[in-house]
Amino acid sequence: MSYLCELFSLAGKTAVVIGGTGTLGGAIAVGLGRAGANIVVAGRNQERGEAKVAEIAGHGGHAQFLHVDVDSRQSIDELCQAAIKRNGQVDILINSAGVNHASPYLEVDDADWQRVLDSNLTAVHRTCQIFGAQMKDAGGGAIVNIASVTSDKPLSRVFAYSASKAAVANLTQNVAREFAPDKIRVNALCPGFFPAELNRAILDKERVAHIMAQTPLARFGEPEELVGATLLLVAPAGSFVTGTCVYVDGGFTGMRF
Ligand SMILES: NC(=O)c1ccc[n+]([C@@H]2O[C@H](COP(=O)([O-])OP(=O)(O)OC[C@H]3O[C@@H](n4cnc5c(N)ncnc54)[C@H](O)[C@@H]3O)[C@@H](O)[C@H]2O)c1
């Protein structure tokens, strides 16, 4: 095996990408598939999931779609059971499902608040528990929770979203400590700004100008630009990396203009 393969090959591993039907999760699923992992694209939209499966197959990879609604513990449990039944075990979990809601603070109602906290935070907690238990039985694994630049500092107008992503980073570090003896590494990937369905409505002209002024690379990210950092977090190359937050944001987090 070449040196690069020793460091980064995922051959023989199974990765479940929750939210693999979405923009960022989809790009990560394709990237991990191209690195040799057998991919379970998990989400609510079968059509999008099957399209991602076909894309991975087009690159010579192996993938399948499985349904999950992360707002339901039972649905996550069923996903985990189905993934194990089909693939023997799950070595890698990527948590990339997420929702957003923007409004002035006084207009945030309880239902919006709860919906964002449920899908962005409680779902990550549940998946870490459910998949972590099977990784423990299997002798190890790697989990990557997709957090955000707003895990570091709040973003205006997205109150529940910011709070949820700060909590995801905190939970990630706490679970990493808990799972370390079981050889399960847990890290957060914190993307900057990547145009997607989730944020299209809030990226108005004024906001984009602010973002660009604070981003040294002065552009949005391309979803494929998350693959390298994700690979580091799940591949043998990252075997001593756990409990950390990796920012892929064009320099946004480091700047204070
Ligand atoms: N796009 C960005 O700039 C950006 C930046 C930082 C963090 N993120 C995070 O990255 C992750 C992926 O977001 P994206 O940008 O690809 O958005 P996206 O809207 O393209 O994808 C989100 C996916 O999550 C799925 N999802 C939502 N609720 C679900 C549920 N209850 N059950 C199952 N699936 C559900 C959606 O169907 C969709 O496929 C999210 O956690 C988001 O918060 C995105």
The ligand as a Gaussian input file, in Angstrom:
#p B3LYP/6-31G(d) Opt

LIG

0 1
 N      -24.151000      25.521000       4.258000
 C      -23.406000      26.156000       5.150000
 O      -22.874000      27.235000       4.898000
 C      -23.189000      25.542000       6.506000
 C      -22.279000      26.176000       7.347000
 C      -22.031000      25.634000       8.603000
 C      -22.676000      24.474000       8.982000
 N      -23.564000      23.881000       8.138000
 C      -24.192000      22.649000       8.612000
 O      -23.936000      21.625000       7.683000
 C      -24.969000      20.646000       7.753000
 C      -25.474000      20.377000       6.353000
 O      -26.159000      21.544000       5.873000
 P      -26.208000      21.917000       4.311000
 O      -25.603000      23.233000       4.168000
 O      -25.740000      20.777000       3.501000
 O      -27.778000      22.132000       4.139000
 P      -28.823000      21.296000       3.295000
 O      -30.144000      21.926000       3.592000
 O      -28.394000      21.171000       1.891000
 O      -28.740000      19.848000       3.968000
 C      -29.298000      19.559000       5.206000
 C      -29.861000      18.161000       5.118000
 O      -30.382000      17.794000       6.391000
 C      -31.580000      17.084000       6.144000
 N      -32.436000      17.078000       7.319000
 C      -32.970000      18.143000       7.957000
 N      -33.764000      17.722000       8.953000
 C      -33.720000      16.356000       8.941000
 C      -34.338000      15.342000       9.713000
 N      -35.201000      15.625000      10.687000
 N      -34.052000      14.051000       9.426000
 C      -33.202000      13.739000       8.425000
 N      -32.607000      14.656000       7.642000
 C      -32.877000      15.947000       7.896000
 C      -32.217000      17.817000       4.985000
 O      -33.220000      17.032000       4.356000
 C      -31.005000      18.038000       4.097000
 O      -30.765000      16.926000       3.247000
 C      -26.022000      21.210000       8.706000
 O      -25.822000      20.687000      10.005000
 C      -25.709000      22.695000       8.715000
 O      -26.127000      23.324000       9.889000
 C      -23.844000      24.383000       6.914000

